[in-house]
């Protein structure tokens, strides 16, 4: 009891002393100090978070640029200069929308609309054999494989797999496309677990979006992660940025190693208790280089997180290249730790545009929650009390982002795979791999150029320390070629398809001539985009580059 009295007495003395000291201050000041302290602490926390996420240099630069834009007249000047760049990107100051139809014709055109479409089609640039990637099927759209998939799409143009009780044919086609794709990627291997499942999607971006969302939801169930983060190499596709924005996931982009492959050690350093997913590509789009999937799988298994392998480009090449004897490192579901894959059928699968597949290691990853809200499958169920179940329309289920989906495209993908078969894909892969190696060898023989990394597949990326590679690209464009301009490092690449098999010598000749032209007459050509690409690569304010792209898109479509 005496101890309690002593403690109480001490508290009274402390209270009296504190009141004596605080009595010298205004009551309003005493009320404001903790509030202002809290506000200051939140500001410091926000600043530290920005520095942590973007780095000190980028954070300071962003703050400086924001401050400069507050100066009267600066923002107006920047906007005017941006518009000049957008006009340059469009090819002229004239809007592409001029002359476009903006309302229904009073009297329909009837069958004459086909003639009008043919006229519009004539305005497209010549793409046969001249475009990097873009068109993967050989020949033209009136013959051969083109004709076959066009007929298949037309036959099932009216179908929609959402109505699975009505269009049972396309439901079966989708299931078989998924199963055939999975069989190429390890589903028959014992190490895969034998439960690989998935769905068809509208393209690689949707496949990636679904894989990321599924990983987020799966990790929430398995590990209780509510502030999810994912880690990707800087070479990974921009679809992951879109997924991070859509699904509120913190995204970490980490540098690649000196060979332009995902740096496993750098990825490991970023893993924390909120990490849900790491990503590898086979191959990466910019440079055509396969990431170390086995090492990433070990990392994912160690930390019990998801690993997505982006096979949008390589899914219908690498399995066949391996059979042909090319040195292909492990990349599929035989690698432990791989939980999902995205595979585009509309690239080297030679299916119609708008067909891709997302695959999961097992049904648990995409199975329905107890609340009937699945990781990937979206369900309306009126009797269940959650935020998406009060729809008066009754039971509704959709396995992808879209509800209705074009059955014609699913049928076209099925027709492509069934018509080509294993032997057809092997022969196509042999042709494009040989064409890729011829181009790589030819580029190496041009002394002013160097190859980026060690290409593993059908992309050949190259740069130069002697000439402006973007000026070379402009000259190639003037010769009818449509290549991909890259940055960090400045370079261009060609994604080799069946369209290029017969024109590799033409490509190399035009490339050598273009290099000679730029070397002899350095400087941008009239109408070329080299100054814009060069400036964009060097521009420290990346937000301004983003604004340029948004303005260009907004004015173009």
C-alpha positions as CSV (number, residue, x, y, z in Angstrom):
1,X,0.0,0.0,0.0
2,X,2.9,2.3,0.8
3,X,4.4,1.6,-2.6
4,X,1.1,2.6,-4.3
5,X,1.0,5.9,-2.3
6,X,4.6,6.6,-3.3
7,X,3.8,6.1,-7.0
8,X,0.7,8.2,-6.8
9,X,2.6,11.0,-5.0
10,X,5.3,10.9,-7.7
11,X,2.7,11.2,-10.5
12,X,1.2,14.2,-8.7
13,X,4.6,15.9,-8.5
14,X,5.2,15.2,-12.2
15,X,1.8,16.5,-13.1
16,X,2.4,19.7,-11.1
17,X,5.8,20.2,-12.7
18,X,4.5,19.6,-16.2
19,X,1.6,22.0,-15.6
20,X,4.0,24.6,-14.3
21,X,6.2,24.4,-17.4
22,X,3.3,24.3,-19.8
23,X,1.5,27.3,-18.2
24,X,4.0,29.6,-19.9
25,X,2.5,28.7,-23.3
26,X,-0.8,29.7,-25.0
27,X,-3.4,26.9,-24.9
28,X,-3.9,27.3,-28.7
29,X,-0.2,26.6,-29.2
30,X,-0.4,23.5,-27.0
31,X,-3.3,22.2,-29.1
32,X,-1.6,23.0,-32.4
33,X,1.9,21.5,-31.7
34,X,0.9,17.8,-31.7
35,X,-1.3,18.3,-34.8
36,X,1.5,20.1,-36.7
37,X,4.0,17.5,-35.5
38,X,1.8,14.8,-36.9
39,X,1.4,16.6,-40.2
40,X,5.1,17.1,-40.4
41,X,5.7,13.4,-39.6
42,X,3.3,12.4,-42.4
43,X,5.1,14.7,-44.9
44,X,8.5,13.3,-43.9
45,X,7.1,9.7,-44.2
46,X,5.7,10.5,-47.7
47,X,9.0,12.0,-48.8
48,X,11.0,9.1,-47.5
49,X,8.5,6.7,-49.3
50,X,9.0,8.5,-52.6
51,X,12.8,8.4,-52.2
52,X,12.7,4.8,-51.3
53,X,10.6,3.9,-54.3
54,X,12.2,6.1,-56.9
55,X,15.7,6.7,-55.6
56,X,17.1,9.9,-54.3
57,X,18.2,11.2,-57.7
58,X,14.8,10.6,-59.4
59,X,12.9,12.0,-56.4
60,X,14.9,15.2,-56.3
61,X,14.6,15.6,-60.1
62,X,10.8,15.1,-60.0
63,X,10.5,17.6,-57.2
64,X,12.6,20.1,-59.2
65,X,10.6,19.7,-62.4
66,X,7.3,20.1,-60.5
67,X,8.7,23.3,-59.0
68,X,9.9,24.6,-62.3
69,X,6.4,24.0,-63.9
70,X,4.9,26.3,-61.3
71,X,6.8,29.3,-62.8
72,X,4.4,31.4,-64.8
73,X,4.5,30.6,-68.5
74,X,6.7,27.4,-68.2
75,X,3.8,24.9,-68.3
76,X,2.3,26.7,-71.3
77,X,5.7,26.5,-73.1
78,X,6.1,22.8,-72.3
79,X,2.6,22.1,-73.6
80,X,3.3,23.8,-76.8
81,X,6.6,21.9,-77.3
82,X,4.9,18.6,-76.5
83,X,2.3,19.3,-79.2
84,X,5.0,19.9,-81.7
85,X,6.5,16.5,-80.8
86,X,3.0,14.8,-81.1
87,X,2.5,16.4,-84.5
88,X,5.9,15.1,-85.5
89,X,5.0,11.6,-84.3
90,X,1.8,11.7,-86.3
91,X,3.8,12.5,-89.5
92,X,2.1,15.9,-90.0
93,X,0.2,18.6,-88.1
94,X,-3.0,17.3,-89.6
95,X,-5.2,15.1,-87.3
96,X,-5.6,11.5,-88.5
97,X,-9.3,11.8,-87.5
98,X,-10.0,14.3,-90.3
99,X,-12.6,12.8,-92.6
100,X,-13.5,9.9,-90.3
101,X,-17.2,9.0,-90.0
102,X,-18.7,10.4,-86.8
103,X,-22.4,9.3,-87.2
104,X,-24.4,6.6,-88.9
105,X,-25.1,7.1,-92.6
106,X,-28.8,8.0,-93.2
107,X,-29.1,5.1,-95.7
108,X,-27.0,2.0,-95.1
109,X,-24.4,1.0,-97.6
110,X,-25.5,-2.6,-97.8
111,X,-23.0,-4.9,-99.5
112,X,-21.1,-1.9,-100.9
113,X,-19.6,-1.5,-97.4
114,X,-17.2,-4.3,-98.4
115,X,-15.9,-2.3,-101.4
116,X,-15.4,0.7,-99.0
117,X,-13.4,-1.5,-96.6
118,X,-11.3,-2.8,-99.5
119,X,-10.5,0.8,-100.4
120,X,-9.5,1.7,-96.8
121,X,-7.4,-1.4,-96.7
122,X,-5.3,-0.2,-99.7
123,X,-4.1,2.7,-97.5
124,X,-2.3,0.3,-95.1
125,X,1.4,0.2,-95.5
126,X,3.1,-2.8,-97.2
127,X,3.7,-5.2,-94.5
128,X,4.6,-8.4,-96.3
129,X,8.1,-9.3,-95.1
130,X,8.8,-5.8,-93.9
131,X,7.6,-5.7,-90.3
132,X,9.3,-6.7,-87.1
133,X,6.9,-9.3,-85.7
134,X,3.4,-8.0,-86.4
135,X,2.4,-10.7,-88.9
136,X,3.6,-14.2,-88.1
137,X,2.0,-16.2,-90.9
138,X,3.7,-16.7,-94.2
139,X,2.2,-15.5,-97.5
140,X,-0.7,-13.2,-97.9
141,X,-4.2,-13.2,-96.4
142,X,-5.9,-14.7,-99.5
143,X,-4.0,-18.0,-99.5
144,X,-2.7,-21.0,-97.5
145,X,-2.8,-20.9,-93.7
146,X,-4.4,-17.4,-93.8
147,X,-7.3,-18.7,-95.8
148,X,-7.8,-21.6,-93.5
149,X,-8.1,-19.7,-90.3
150,X,-10.2,-17.0,-92.0
151,X,-12.7,-19.7,-92.9
152,X,-12.6,-21.2,-89.4
153,X,-13.3,-17.7,-87.9
154,X,-16.1,-17.0,-90.3
155,X,-17.8,-20.4,-89.6
156,X,-18.0,-19.6,-85.9
157,X,-18.3,-15.8,-86.0
158,X,-21.7,-16.0,-84.3
159,X,-20.6,-18.0,-81.3
160,X,-19.9,-17.0,-77.8
161,X,-18.4,-19.5,-75.2
162,X,-20.2,-17.5,-72.4
163,X,-23.3,-19.6,-73.6
164,X,-21.6,-22.9,-73.0
165,X,-24.9,-24.8,-73.1
166,X,-25.5,-23.5,-76.6
167,X,-22.1,-23.4,-78.3
168,X,-20.6,-26.6,-77.0
169,X,-18.3,-26.8,-80.0
170,X,-16.3,-23.7,-79.1
171,X,-16.3,-24.7,-75.4
172,X,-14.6,-27.9,-76.5
173,X,-12.2,-26.0,-78.9
174,X,-11.1,-23.8,-76.0
175,X,-10.5,-26.7,-73.7
176,X,-8.5,-28.5,-76.3
177,X,-6.4,-25.4,-77.2
178,X,-5.5,-25.0,-73.5
179,X,-4.7,-28.7,-73.2
180,X,-2.6,-28.9,-76.3
181,X,-0.7,-25.7,-75.3
182,X,-0.1,-27.1,-71.8
183,X,1.3,-30.3,-73.3
184,X,4.0,-28.3,-75.0
185,X,4.9,-26.7,-71.7
186,X,5.4,-29.7,-69.4
187,X,1.9,-30.8,-68.5
188,X,2.9,-34.4,-69.3
189,X,6.0,-34.2,-67.2
190,X,5.8,-35.8,-63.7
191,X,7.4,-32.7,-62.2
192,X,4.5,-30.5,-63.3
193,X,2.1,-32.3,-61.0
194,X,-0.3,-33.2,-63.8
195,X,-2.9,-30.6,-62.9
196,X,-2.1,-27.7,-65.3
197,X,-5.2,-25.8,-66.3
198,X,-6.1,-22.5,-67.8
199,X,-8.2,-20.4,-70.2
200,X,-8.0,-18.6,-73.5
201,X,-7.8,-14.8,-73.4
202,X,-7.8,-11.9,-75.9
203,X,-4.0,-11.6,-75.9
204,X,-0.8,-11.6,-73.9
205,X,-1.7,-8.5,-71.9
206,X,-5.0,-10.1,-70.6
207,X,-3.2,-13.4,-69.9
208,X,-0.6,-11.4,-67.8
209,X,-3.3,-9.4,-66.1
210,X,-5.2,-12.6,-65.1
211,X,-2.0,-14.3,-63.9
212,X,-1.0,-11.3,-61.7
213,X,-4.5,-10.9,-60.2
214,X,-4.7,-14.6,-59.5
215,X,-1.3,-14.5,-57.8
216,X,-2.4,-11.5,-55.7
217,X,-5.6,-13.3,-54.6
218,X,-3.9,-16.6,-54.0
219,X,-1.2,-15.1,-51.8
220,X,-3.9,-13.2,-49.9
221,X,-5.5,-16.6,-49.1
222,X,-2.3,-18.5,-48.4
223,X,-0.2,-15.8,-46.6
224,X,-2.7,-13.1,-45.7
225,X,-0.8,-10.5,-47.8
226,X,-3.0,-7.3,-48.1
227,X,-0.3,-4.9,-49.3
228,X,1.0,-6.9,-52.3
229,X,4.2,-6.3,-54.2
230,X,5.7,-7.9,-57.2
231,X,9.2,-7.9,-58.6
232,X,10.1,-7.9,-62.3
233,X,13.3,-7.2,-64.4
234,X,13.4,-3.9,-66.3
235,X,13.1,-6.0,-69.5
236,X,9.7,-7.4,-68.6
237,X,6.7,-6.3,-70.7
238,X,4.8,-3.1,-69.8
239,X,1.7,-5.2,-69.2
240,X,3.0,-5.8,-65.7
241,X,2.8,-2.0,-65.1
242,X,-0.8,-2.1,-66.2
243,X,-1.5,-5.0,-63.9
244,X,0.1,-3.2,-61.0
245,X,-2.0,-0.1,-61.6
246,X,-5.2,-2.0,-62.1
247,X,-4.9,-4.3,-59.1
248,X,-3.2,-1.9,-56.7
249,X,0.1,-3.8,-56.5
250,X,3.4,-2.2,-55.6
251,X,5.8,-2.8,-58.6
252,X,9.5,-3.1,-58.3
253,X,11.5,-3.1,-61.6
254,X,15.1,-4.3,-61.0
255,X,18.1,-4.1,-63.3
256,X,19.1,-7.0,-65.5
257,X,22.6,-8.4,-65.4
258,X,25.4,-7.8,-68.0
259,X,23.9,-10.4,-70.3
260,X,20.5,-8.6,-70.2
261,X,18.9,-11.5,-68.2
262,X,16.9,-11.1,-65.0
263,X,19.3,-10.6,-62.1
264,X,18.3,-13.2,-59.6
265,X,20.4,-11.6,-56.8
266,X,18.8,-8.2,-57.4
267,X,15.3,-9.7,-57.3
268,X,16.1,-11.6,-54.1
269,X,17.2,-8.3,-52.4
270,X,13.8,-6.9,-53.1
271,X,11.8,-9.8,-51.7
272,X,9.9,-9.0,-48.4
273,X,6.9,-10.2,-46.4
274,X,4.6,-8.4,-48.9
275,X,6.0,-10.0,-52.1
276,X,3.5,-12.1,-53.9
277,X,5.1,-12.6,-57.3
278,X,8.3,-12.6,-59.3
279,X,8.5,-12.7,-63.1
280,X,10.7,-14.2,-65.7
281,X,10.5,-14.1,-69.5
282,X,11.3,-16.8,-72.1
283,X,12.4,-14.8,-74.0
284,X,12.1,-11.1,-73.0
285,X,10.6,-9.0,-75.8
286,X,13.3,-6.3,-76.1
287,X,16.4,-8.4,-76.7
288,X,15.1,-12.0,-77.2
289,X,17.0,-13.4,-74.2
290,X,15.7,-16.1,-71.9
291,X,15.8,-15.3,-68.1
292,X,17.2,-17.9,-65.7
293,X,13.9,-19.6,-65.0
294,X,15.4,-22.4,-62.9
295,X,17.0,-20.0,-60.5
296,X,13.9,-17.9,-60.3
297,X,11.9,-21.1,-59.5
298,X,14.3,-21.9,-56.6
299,X,13.8,-18.4,-55.3
300,X,10.0,-18.6,-55.5
301,X,10.0,-22.0,-53.8
302,X,12.3,-20.8,-51.1
303,X,10.1,-17.8,-50.2
304,X,6.8,-19.6,-51.0
305,X,5.7,-17.0,-53.5
306,X,4.4,-17.2,-57.1
307,X,6.5,-17.2,-60.2
308,X,5.0,-16.2,-63.6
309,X,6.8,-17.1,-66.8
310,X,6.0,-14.8,-69.7
311,X,6.0,-17.1,-72.8
312,X,3.9,-14.8,-74.9
313,X,6.6,-14.8,-77.5
314,X,8.4,-18.1,-77.0
315,X,5.6,-20.5,-76.1
316,X,5.2,-21.8,-79.7
317,X,9.0,-21.7,-80.5
318,X,11.0,-22.9,-77.6
319,X,9.4,-26.4,-77.2
320,X,10.1,-27.1,-80.9
321,X,13.5,-25.5,-80.9
322,X,14.5,-27.8,-78.1
323,X,13.3,-30.8,-80.1
324,X,15.4,-29.5,-83.1
325,X,18.5,-29.6,-80.9
326,X,18.9,-25.9,-80.1
327,X,20.3,-25.2,-76.6
328,X,17.2,-24.2,-74.7
329,X,17.4,-23.9,-70.9
330,X,14.5,-25.1,-68.7
331,X,11.6,-22.7,-68.8
332,X,8.3,-24.6,-68.4
333,X,6.2,-26.3,-65.7
334,X,8.9,-28.9,-65.3
335,X,10.7,-26.2,-63.3
336,X,9.6,-26.3,-59.7
337,X,8.3,-22.9,-58.4
338,X,6.6,-21.9,-61.7
339,X,2.9,-21.2,-60.9
340,X,1.6,-19.6,-64.0
341,X,2.4,-18.9,-67.7
342,X,1.1,-16.7,-70.5
343,X,1.4,-18.0,-74.0
344,X,0.2,-16.1,-77.2
345,X,-1.3,-18.4,-79.8
346,X,-1.6,-15.5,-82.2
347,X,2.2,-15.1,-82.6
348,X,4.2,-18.2,-83.5
349,X,1.1,-20.4,-82.9
350,X,-0.1,-18.8,-86.2
351,X,-3.6,-18.3,-84.8
352,X,-5.8,-15.3,-85.6
353,X,-5.1,-12.1,-83.7
354,X,-6.7,-11.9,-80.3
355,X,-5.9,-15.4,-79.0
356,X,-3.7,-16.2,-76.0
357,X,-3.6,-18.7,-73.2
358,X,-3.0,-18.3,-69.5
359,X,-2.0,-21.5,-67.6
360,X,-1.8,-22.3,-63.9
361,X,0.2,-25.1,-62.3
362,X,-2.9,-26.6,-60.6
363,X,-6.6,-26.0,-59.9
364,X,-6.0,-24.7,-56.4
365,X,-4.4,-21.6,-57.7
366,X,-7.6,-20.6,-59.6
367,X,-10.2,-22.5,-57.6
368,X,-13.2,-20.7,-56.1
369,X,-13.0,-19.2,-52.7
370,X,-15.4,-20.3,-49.9
371,X,-17.2,-17.0,-50.6
372,X,-17.7,-18.0,-54.3
373,X,-15.3,-15.2,-55.4
374,X,-12.5,-17.0,-57.1
375,X,-8.9,-16.0,-57.7
376,X,-9.5,-15.8,-61.5
377,X,-13.1,-17.0,-62.1
378,X,-15.6,-14.2,-61.5
379,X,-18.9,-15.4,-60.1
380,X,-22.3,-13.8,-59.3
381,X,-24.2,-16.0,-56.9
382,X,-27.3,-14.3,-55.4
383,X,-27.5,-16.3,-52.2
384,X,-24.0,-15.4,-51.0
385,X,-23.5,-12.2,-49.0
386,X,-20.6,-10.4,-50.6
387,X,-20.0,-7.3,-52.7
388,X,-20.6,-8.9,-56.1
389,X,-23.4,-11.2,-55.4
390,X,-26.5,-9.0,-55.3
391,X,-27.2,-9.1,-59.0
392,X,-30.8,-9.8,-59.9
393,X,-29.7,-11.5,-63.1
394,X,-29.0,-14.8,-61.3
395,X,-26.0,-17.1,-61.6
396,X,-23.2,-15.7,-63.8
397,X,-19.6,-17.0,-64.2
398,X,-16.8,-15.8,-66.5
399,X,-13.2,-17.1,-66.4
400,X,-11.6,-14.0,-67.9
401,X,-11.9,-10.3,-67.9
402,X,-14.4,-10.3,-70.7
403,X,-17.9,-11.8,-70.3
404,X,-18.8,-12.4,-73.9
405,X,-15.9,-13.6,-76.0
406,X,-15.6,-14.2,-79.8
407,X,-16.0,-17.9,-80.4
408,X,-14.7,-17.4,-84.0
409,X,-11.2,-16.6,-82.7
410,X,-11.2,-19.7,-80.4
411,X,-12.2,-21.8,-83.4
412,X,-9.5,-20.1,-85.5
413,X,-6.8,-21.0,-82.9
414,X,-8.0,-24.6,-82.7
415,X,-8.0,-24.8,-86.5
416,X,-4.4,-23.4,-86.6
417,X,-3.0,-25.9,-84.1
418,X,-4.8,-28.9,-85.5
419,X,-4.0,-28.1,-89.2
420,X,-0.2,-27.6,-88.5
421,X,0.3,-30.4,-85.9
422,X,3.7,-31.2,-84.4
423,X,5.5,-31.6,-87.7
424,X,4.2,-28.3,-89.0
425,X,5.4,-26.4,-86.0
426,X,8.7,-28.1,-86.1
427,X,9.2,-27.1,-89.8
428,X,8.1,-23.5,-89.1
429,X,10.5,-23.3,-86.1
430,X,13.4,-24.6,-88.2
431,X,12.8,-22.0,-90.8
432,X,12.5,-19.0,-88.5
433,X,15.4,-20.1,-86.2
434,X,17.7,-20.5,-89.3
435,X,16.5,-17.1,-90.6
436,X,17.2,-15.5,-87.2
437,X,20.7,-17.0,-87.1
438,X,21.4,-15.7,-90.6
439,X,20.4,-12.2,-89.6
440,X,22.4,-12.3,-86.4
441,X,25.5,-13.5,-88.3
442,X,25.0,-10.8,-90.9
443,X,24.6,-8.0,-88.3
444,X,27.8,-9.1,-86.6
445,X,29.6,-8.7,-89.9
446,X,28.7,-5.0,-90.0
447,X,31.6,-3.4,-88.1
448,X,29.6,-0.4,-86.9
449,X,27.0,-2.5,-85.2
450,X,27.0,-4.8,-82.2
451,X,24.5,-7.4,-81.0
452,X,22.7,-6.9,-77.7
453,X,23.4,-9.8,-75.4
454,X,23.2,-13.4,-76.8
455,X,19.9,-13.9,-78.6
456,X,18.3,-17.2,-77.6
457,X,15.4,-17.2,-80.1
458,X,14.0,-15.1,-82.9
459,X,14.7,-11.6,-81.8
460,X,17.9,-9.9,-82.9
461,X,18.6,-6.6,-81.2
462,X,21.5,-4.4,-82.2
463,X,23.0,-1.0,-81.4
464,X,26.0,1.1,-82.3
465,X,28.8,3.1,-80.8
466,X,29.7,4.6,-84.2
467,X,26.5,5.9,-85.7
468,X,23.1,7.0,-84.3
469,X,21.1,3.8,-84.3
470,X,17.8,5.7,-84.5
471,X,19.0,7.5,-87.6
472,X,19.8,4.0,-89.1
473,X,16.2,3.1,-88.2
474,X,14.9,6.1,-90.0
475,X,16.8,5.2,-93.2
476,X,15.5,1.6,-92.9
477,X,12.0,3.1,-92.5
478,X,12.4,5.0,-95.7
479,X,13.2,1.7,-97.4
480,X,9.9,0.2,-96.2
481,X,11.1,-1.6,-93.1
482,X,9.2,-1.3,-89.8
483,X,11.5,-2.2,-86.9
484,X,11.2,-1.7,-83.1
485,X,13.2,1.2,-81.5
486,X,14.4,0.3,-78.0
487,X,16.0,2.3,-75.2
488,X,18.5,1.7,-72.4
489,X,20.6,1.0,-74.3
490,X,19.5,2.7,-77.5
491,X,19.0,0.0,-80.1
492,X,16.6,-1.5,-82.6
493,X,15.4,-5.0,-83.1
494,X,13.8,-7.3,-85.6
495,X,11.4,-10.0,-84.5
496,X,11.9,-12.7,-87.2
497,X,8.7,-14.4,-88.5
498,X,7.9,-16.7,-91.4
499,X,7.4,-13.4,-93.4
500,X,11.2,-12.8,-93.2
501,X,12.5,-16.3,-94.2
502,X,12.7,-15.3,-97.9
503,X,14.0,-11.7,-97.4
504,X,16.9,-12.1,-94.9
505,X,19.4,-11.1,-97.6
506,X,17.4,-8.1,-98.6
507,X,17.2,-7.0,-94.9
508,X,20.9,-7.3,-94.4
509,X,21.7,-5.4,-97.6
510,X,19.4,-2.6,-96.7
511,X,20.7,-2.5,-93.2
512,X,24.3,-2.3,-94.3
513,X,23.4,0.4,-96.9
514,X,21.6,2.4,-94.1
515,X,24.6,2.3,-91.8
516,X,26.8,3.5,-94.6
517,X,24.4,6.4,-95.4
518,X,24.2,7.5,-91.8
519,X,28.0,7.2,-91.3
520,X,28.6,9.3,-94.5
521,X,25.9,11.8,-93.7
522,X,25.2,11.9,-90.0
523,X,22.1,13.8,-88.8
524,X,18.4,13.3,-88.9
525,X,16.6,12.8,-92.2
526,X,13.6,14.8,-93.1
527,X,10.6,13.4,-91.4
528,X,12.6,11.0,-89.3
529,X,11.9,10.2,-85.7
530,X,15.6,9.8,-84.5
531,X,15.7,13.1,-82.7
532,X,12.5,12.3,-80.8
533,X,13.6,8.8,-79.8
534,X,17.1,10.1,-78.9
535,X,15.6,12.9,-76.7
536,X,13.1,10.5,-75.1
537,X,15.9,8.2,-74.1
538,X,17.9,11.0,-72.5
539,X,15.1,13.0,-71.0
540,X,15.5,12.9,-67.2
541,X,11.8,13.8,-66.5
542,X,10.2,10.4,-67.3
543,X,6.8,11.9,-66.4
544,X,7.1,14.2,-69.4
545,X,7.8,11.2,-71.7
546,X,4.7,9.6,-70.3
547,X,2.7,12.7,-71.0
548,X,3.9,12.7,-74.6
549,X,2.8,9.2,-75.1
550,X,-0.6,9.8,-73.6
551,X,-1.1,13.0,-75.8
552,X,0.0,11.1,-78.9
553,X,-2.5,8.2,-78.2
554,X,-5.3,10.6,-77.4
555,X,-4.8,12.5,-80.7
556,X,-4.4,9.4,-82.8
557,X,-7.4,7.3,-81.9
